[in-house]
Amino acid sequence: METFAQESFAAVIEEDPEANDIIHSTQHYLIDPNGQVIRQYDGVETNTVSIAEDIEAIQGDYSQTIWPF
């Protein structure tokens, strides 16, 4: 997962040995079926309505080609 995040999104993932935890981005991404980033969202201040609208729009674009729903 760490390699995928770093290579695909240039996201930083680091171990925090003092807290026995990891440090990572709070960003969320909407990815199309081809693996392309469509949108990036702030994971702390997330507007779920706009994310749902974006997903519905993308589903319409790909519903006849790749996505089964």
C-alpha positions in Angstrom: 0.0 0.0 0.0 2.8 2.3 0.8 4.4 1.9 -2.6 1.1 2.3 -4.4 0.4 5.6 -2.5 3.8 7.0 -3.1 3.9 6.0 -6.8 0.3 6.9 -7.7 -0.4 9.9 -5.6 3.0 11.1 -4.4 1.5 10.6 -0.9 3.9 10.5 2.1 3.6 7.5 4.4 6.0 7.2 7.3 6.2 5.2 10.4 6.0 7.1 13.7 7.9 4.8 16.1 7.2 7.1 19.1 3.4 6.7 18.7 3.5 3.1 17.2 1.5 4.6 14.3 1.9 5.9 10.8 1.9 9.4 9.4 -0.1 9.7 6.1 -2.1 12.1 4.0 -5.7 12.8 4.7 -6.5 13.4 1.0 -9.2 11.3 -0.7 -9.1 10.7 -4.5 -11.7 9.9 -7.1 -10.1 7.6 -9.6 -11.6 6.6 -13.0 -11.5 3.0 -14.2 -8.3 3.7 -16.1 -6.5 4.7 -12.9 -6.6 8.4 -13.6 -7.2 10.8 -10.7 -10.4 12.7 -11.4 -10.6 14.8 -8.2 -8.7 15.2 -5.0 -10.6 16.0 -1.8 -9.6 17.2 1.6 -10.1 14.3 4.0 -10.6 16.5 7.0 -13.1 19.0 5.6 -15.0 16.5 3.4 -18.2 17.6 1.6 -19.8 14.2 1.0 -22.6 15.7 -1.1 -20.1 17.0 -3.7 -18.2 13.7 -3.6 -21.5 11.8 -4.2 -22.3 14.1 -7.1 -18.9 13.6 -8.7 -19.2 9.8 -8.3 -22.7 9.9 -10.0 -21.3 11.9 -12.8 -18.4 9.6 -13.4 -20.6 6.5 -13.2 -22.7 8.0 -16.0 -19.6 8.6 -18.1 -18.4 5.0 -17.7 -21.6 3.1 -17.1 -21.8 1.6 -20.6 -18.1 0.8 -20.9 -16.4 -0.4 -17.7 -18.4 0.0 -14.5 -21.0 -2.7 -13.8 -23.4 -0.4 -11.9 
